[in-house]
Amino acid sequence: MPPPIILLRHGQSQWNLENRFTGWVDIDLSPNGHEEARRAGVLLNDRGFQFDVAYTSVLKRAIRTCCIVLDTLDQMWIPVIKDWRLNERHYGALAGLNKTETALKYGEAQVLRWRRSYDVRPDSIGRDSAHWEGHDPRYAHVDPRLLPQTECLADTVARVEPFWQNEVVPQLRAGRRILIAAHGNSLRALIKVLENMSNKEVIDLNIPTAQPISLEFDDQCKLKARRYLADPTEIEAAMAAVANQGKAQRP
């Protein structure tokens, strides 16, 4: 039977702290995010987890989280594979906007559709925008036609699913112990695929920062179980905090 895979959303970023849409903007961890990643590493160490290979995105908040966890586990020597397909969902013209202020302007229902619906994209940015990733050298090897100007979750699934099948499943079949440190929406996309969630069910899937998720598989590499390693009460509160980010909080 294959070993469990650990999924980990990055620790709190500076824009998580400021409640801003981030997407592909390369924002670093907040000081609290560093500590969250360290605590995740301690929890994994206490549970006896070790890894043979790690996957992460090309965005520093996920890369740094991965490095902090591996440092805490004294396993910085293992291969770390960075792949743009694990990037967060691209938020298009929403990137950088405060979620609460956006909810006040457009309404909570619209912000919920932008944040959590399966097939609703925010307004896109143009390829002439300074923020379009086609100008970024980290994507120089990627066909520019594949680089998004905005995305919905369905678009994220379309890049995460082949990454899973072509990159991760062969490692899983070989019995390698795998850590995937990525983002809220790329992990939501992956879980939707593995659990065959409906488009409606995935709306309520909220993944808190730096809380390790264990995935257990059968001999055919089909998902048997998904569980958080931390205390359920802690996880419930953390998921509620994620769900509340897009609400129009008034004094």
RAJOKA-V709665 format. One record per residue. N is the residue number from 0. RES is the residue in one small letter. PHI is phi in degrees with one decimal (NA if undefined). D_FIRST is the distance of its C-alpha to the first C-alpha in Angstrom with 1 decimal. Layout:
# RAJOKA-V709665
N_RES_PHI_D_FIRST, N_RES_PHI_D_FIRST
This chain:
# RAJOKA-V709665
0_m_NA_0.0, 1_p_-63.3_3.8, 2_p_-71.1_6.6, 3_p_-65.3_9.2, 4_i_-101.5_12.1, 5_i_-103.7_15.6, 6_l_-100.0_18.4, 7_l_-146.2_21.9, 8_r_-71.2_25.2, 9_h_-57.1_27.9, 10_g_-65.9_30.3, 11_q_-52.2_33.6, 12_s_-92.1_35.7, 13_q_-62.1_39.5, 14_w_-80.3_39.7, 15_n_-59.8_37.3, 16_l_-59.3_39.8, 17_e_-87.4_42.6, 18_n_59.0_40.9, 19_r_-108.3_41.2, 20_f_-65.0_39.3, 21_t_-114.5_37.7, 22_g_63.1_35.5, 23_w_-87.9_35.7, 24_v_-66.0_38.5, 25_d_-88.5_37.3, 26_i_-94.6_38.0, 27_d_-85.8_36.9, 28_l_-68.4_35.6, 29_s_-77.1_38.1, 30_p_-55.1_38.6, 31_n_-64.9_36.7, 32_g_-63.3_33.8, 33_h_-59.3_33.7, 34_e_-67.7_33.5, 35_e_-59.9_30.8, 36_a_-64.4_28.6, 37_r_-62.9_29.4, 38_r_-64.2_28.5, 39_a_-62.4_25.1, 40_g_-64.0_24.6, 41_v_-63.3_25.8, 42_l_-62.1_23.5, 43_l_-64.5_20.4, 44_n_-64.7_21.8, 45_d_-63.0_22.6, 46_r_-87.5_19.0, 47_g_82.3_17.9, 48_f_-78.6_16.3, 49_q_-134.9_16.7, 50_f_-131.8_16.1, 51_d_-101.9_16.2, 52_v_-156.0_17.8, 53_a_-126.6_19.6, 54_y_-119.9_21.0, 55_t_-151.4_24.2, 56_s_-85.8_27.3, 57_v_-104.3_30.7, 58_l_-105.4_32.3, 59_k_-63.9_33.2, 60_r_-66.7_32.2, 61_a_-79.4_28.5, 62_i_-60.1_28.9, 63_r_-66.3_30.7, 64_t_-59.3_28.2, 65_c_-58.8_25.4, 66_c_-64.5_27.8, 67_i_-63.8_28.8, 68_v_-62.1_25.2, 69_l_-66.9_24.4, 70_d_-63.6_27.8, 71_t_-62.4_27.2, 72_l_-85.8_24.0, 73_d_56.5_26.0, 74_q_-131.8_23.6, 75_m_-67.5_26.1, 76_w_-81.3_25.7, 77_i_-71.7_22.3, 78_p_-62.9_22.7, 79_v_-119.7_23.7, 80_i_-102.9_23.9, 81_k_-100.0_26.5, 82_d_-139.0_26.6, 83_w_-62.5_29.3, 84_r_-69.6_27.1, 85_l_-91.3_25.6, 86_n_-56.8_29.1, 87_e_-59.9_30.4, 88_r_-57.9_32.0, 89_h_-80.9_35.5, 90_y_-92.2_38.1, 91_g_56.4_41.0, 92_a_-71.9_44.4, 93_l_-77.4_43.0, 94_a_-55.2_41.7, 95_g_94.3_43.5, 96_l_-78.6_45.0, 97_n_-73.0_44.8, 98_k_-68.1_42.8, 99_t_-66.4_45.2, 100_e_-63.8_48.2, 101_t_-66.7_46.7, 102_a_-66.7_46.1, 103_l_-64.5_49.7, 104_k_-79.2_50.9, 105_y_-108.0_48.9, 106_g_97.7_47.7, 107_e_-62.5_44.4, 108_a_-63.2_43.4, 109_q_-68.0_43.8, 110_v_-64.3_41.8, 111_l_-61.5_39.0, 112_r_-62.6_39.0, 113_w_-64.2_38.9, 114_r_-80.4_36.1, 115_r_-124.1_33.8, 116_s_-69.7_34.7, 117_y_-81.8_32.6, 118_d_-132.5_35.3, 119_v_-106.6_38.3, 120_r_-98.9_39.1, 121_p_-68.2_41.6, 122_d_-57.7_44.6, 123_s_-89.0_43.7, 124_i_-96.7_45.1, 125_g_-85.6_47.0, 126_r_-69.2_46.2, 127_d_-88.0_49.4, 128_s_-72.2_48.1, 129_a_-65.1_47.7, 130_h_-93.5_44.4, 131_w_-72.4_42.9, 132_e_-71.0_40.0, 133_g_-62.3_41.5, 134_h_-91.3_43.8, 135_d_-94.7_41.0, 136_p_-62.0_40.2, 137_r_-69.0_36.5, 138_y_-108.9_36.3, 139_a_-61.4_38.6, 140_h_-86.9_35.8, 141_v_-96.6_35.0, 142_d_-55.3_37.1, 143_p_-55.0_39.5, 144_r_-68.0_39.1, 145_l_-90.3_35.5, 146_l_-82.6_36.7, 147_p_-76.3_37.3, 148_q_-108.1_40.5, 149_t_-169.2_38.9, 150_e_-147.3_35.7, 151_c_-105.3_34.5, 152_l_-63.3_30.9, 153_a_-58.9_30.6, 154_d_-65.8_31.6, 155_t_-66.3_28.9, 156_v_-58.2_26.2, 157_a_-63.5_27.7, 158_r_-98.5_27.0, 159_v_-75.0_23.7, 160_e_-61.4_21.9, 161_p_-66.2_22.5, 162_f_-58.6_21.6, 163_w_-60.5_18.2, 164_q_-66.4_17.7, 165_n_-88.6_19.5, 166_e_-104.7_18.7, 167_v_-88.0_15.5, 168_v_-56.7_13.1, 169_p_-59.8_13.7, 170_q_-67.4_12.9, 171_l_-64.3_9.6, 172_r_-63.8_8.8, 173_a_-80.6_10.3, 174_g_82.6_8.0, 175_r_-80.0_11.1, 176_r_-90.5_11.8, 177_i_-122.2_14.1, 178_l_-114.2_17.2, 179_i_-119.3_19.2, 180_a_-106.3_22.7, 181_a_-141.3_24.8, 182_h_-131.8_27.2, 183_g_-54.0_27.6, 184_n_-83.2_28.0, 185_s_-68.4_25.6, 186_l_-75.7_22.9, 187_r_-60.5_24.4, 188_a_-60.6_24.3, 189_l_-64.6_20.6, 190_i_-63.8_19.8, 191_k_-58.2_22.2, 192_v_-64.4_20.4, 193_l_-67.7_16.9, 194_e_-100.4_18.4, 195_n_52.1_21.1, 196_m_-67.2_23.8, 197_s_-74.4_27.4, 198_n_-61.2_29.9, 199_k_-76.2_31.5, 200_e_-62.1_28.5, 201_v_-69.6_27.7, 202_i_-57.6_31.2, 203_d_-90.8_30.4, 204_l_-87.1_27.2, 205_n_-115.4_28.5, 206_i_-115.0_26.5, 207_p_-75.6_28.3, 208_t_-70.5_28.7, 209_a_54.7_26.6, 210_q_-114.9_24.4, 211_p_-61.5_20.7, 212_i_-114.8_18.3, 213_s_-97.2_14.7, 214_l_-109.0_12.4, 215_e_-112.0_9.1, 216_f_-125.1_7.1, 217_d_-90.7_5.8, 218_d_-67.6_4.9, 219_q_-95.0_8.5, 220_c_61.7_8.3, 221_k_-95.2_10.6, 222_l_-66.1_11.4, 223_k_-100.3_11.1, 224_a_-154.8_13.2, 225_r_-130.3_15.6, 226_r_-151.2_17.6, 227_y_-79.7_20.1, 228_l_-85.4_20.1, 229_a_-80.2_23.9, 230_d_-60.2_26.2, 231_p_-57.0_26.4, 232_t_-64.8_30.2, 233_e_-63.6_30.0, 234_i_-66.2_27.6, 235_e_-59.5_29.9, 236_a_-66.3_32.9, 237_a_-67.5_31.3, 238_m_-67.2_30.4, 239_a_-63.6_33.9, 240_a_-63.9_35.4, 241_v_-63.8_33.6, 242_a_-62.0_34.8, 243_n_-84.1_38.4, 244_q_-63.3_38.7, 245_g_-97.0_40.4, 246_k_-90.8_42.9, 247_a_-83.5_46.6, 248_q_-76.3_47.4, 249_r_-111.6_51.1, 250_p_-65.0_53.2
